[in-house]
């Protein structure tokens, strides 16, 4: 399978800039996710790769094959050999499962016997072997999604492009579907570009993630890098839950309004900063002398969420969300530690 390279890709719709000088490189066989809020350019990037949108400038290459170069090359969608699965699945209700999957092979004039053999192979691959004679209305949403995926794989694609394919599934089915798809992608090794606004999907499935905002790259990295070492406050706030507190840094410490003792943070530029820490990185202590950033706080609210408690506590003039297994009564006090290595500081 080829890698994918986007260079200086730009797209405007009227006065709205959707993509601005977008540079991306997706490695051969990689599961690469475009993550970001609505309107950030995720789907436009995907449809530009597929040839369904024409960028204003830039280039798109599949390996050594240039499929788009503004003003010079624009390979038609049907000649780019991309398998595409949309949010709506778009399976044809009047065709059986077998005929839905066979359709792209029929368009390419694949012989009847070879076509039937490939359909059987792909349906077995997506675990729908016994369902070939059924029609879409006889299938669950998850099964229809697999039909759409089987159709995208029927003629082996150079790239697999997935545009929020799980958004119509309920939470339990969505979790099973993404685990199944990730195993399938690793098995067949197809280079995959996946669009989602769901951070859990992105973190659990991806080899690497690009976080987009207003058509620009905020950060590219592994799920661990994106979550634990966000490049800026936008990434920290968008991916996962994070406490962001304003303060003033001096000499490797940050002073927060209403907190008597400054917090040790390691290296930080002097001046006004924003301090970020994940709720699960905050430690609930039994005594107040076990760390450099140990403070006594009041529990303002608590919620029991099955496998943990979620507390909102008062830290000086600020609210702080804490995630812990320890049961503490509302309106009582708890002692928390903010480990210096868990704190990110942004200018």
CORPEJO-V493155 format. One record per residue. RES is the residue in one letter. SS is DSSP state (~ for helix, > for strand, _ for the rest). Layout:
BEGIN
res = <RES;RES>
ss = <SS;SS>
END
This chain:
BEGIN
res = <X;X;X;X;X;X;X;X;X;X;X;X;X;X;X;X;X;X;X;X;X;X;X;X;X;X;X;X;X;X;X;X;X;X;X;X;X;X;X;X;X;X;X;X;X;X;X;X;X;X;X;X;X;X;X;X;X;X;X;X;X;X;X;X;X;X;X;X;X;X;X;X;X;X;X;X;X;X;X;X;X;X;X;X;X;X;X;X;X;X;X;X;X;X;X;X;X;X;X;X;X;X;X;X;X;X;X;X;X;X;X;X;X;X;X;X;X;X;X;X;X;X;X;X;X;X;X;X;X;X;X;X;X;X;X;X;X;X;X;X;X;X;X;X;X;X;X;X;X;X;X;X;X;X;X;X;X;X;X;X;X;X;X;X;X;X;X;X;X;X;X;X;X;X;X;X;X;X;X;X;X;X;X;X;X;X;X;X;X;X;X;X;X;X;X;X;X;X;X;X;X;X;X;X;X;X;X;X;X;X;X;X;X;X;X;X;X;X;X;X;X;X;X;X;X;X;X;X;X;X;X;X;X;X;X;X;X;X;X;X;X;X;X;X;X;X;X;X;X;X;X;X;X;X;X;X;X;X;X;X;X;X;X;X;X;X;X;X;X;X;X;X;X;X;X;X;X;X;X;X;X;X;X;X;X;X;X;X;X;X;X;X;X;X;X;X;X;X;X;X;X;X;X;X;X;X;X;X;X;X;X;X;X;X;X;X;X;X;X;X;X;X;X;X;X;X;X;X;X;X;X;X;X;X;X;X;X;X;X;X;X;X;X;X;X;X;X>
ss = <_;_;_;>;>;>;>;>;>;>;>;>;>;_;_;>;>;>;>;>;>;>;>;>;>;>;_;_;_;_;>;>;>;>;>;_;_;_;_;_;_;~;~;~;~;~;~;~;~;~;_;_;_;_;_;_;>;>;>;>;>;>;_;_;>;>;>;>;>;_;_;_;>;>;_;_;~;~;~;_;_;>;>;>;>;_;_;_;_;_;_;_;_;_;_;>;~;~;~;~;~;~;~;~;~;~;~;_;_;_;_;~;~;~;~;~;~;~;~;~;~;~;~;~;~;_;_;_;~;~;~;_;_;_;>;~;~;~;_;_;~;~;~;~;~;~;~;~;~;~;~;~;~;~;_;_;_;_;>;>;>;>;>;_;_;_;_;_;_;_;~;~;~;~;~;~;~;~;~;~;~;~;~;~;~;~;~;~;_;_;>;>;>;>;>;>;_;_;~;~;~;~;~;~;~;_;_;>;>;>;>;>;>;_;_;>;>;>;>;>;>;_;~;~;~;~;~;~;_;_;_;_;~;~;~;~;~;~;_;_;_;_;>;>;>;>;>;>;>;>;_;_;>;>;>;_;_;_;_;_;_;_;>;>;_;_;_;_;_;_;>;>;>;>;>;>;>;_;~;~;~;>;>;>;>;_;_;_;_;_;_;_;_;>;>;>;>;>;>;>;>;>;>;>;_;_;_;_;>;>;>;>;>;>;>;_;_;>;>;>;>;>;>;>;_;_;_;_;_;_;_;_;>;>;>;>;>;>;_;~;~;~;_;>;>;>;_>
END
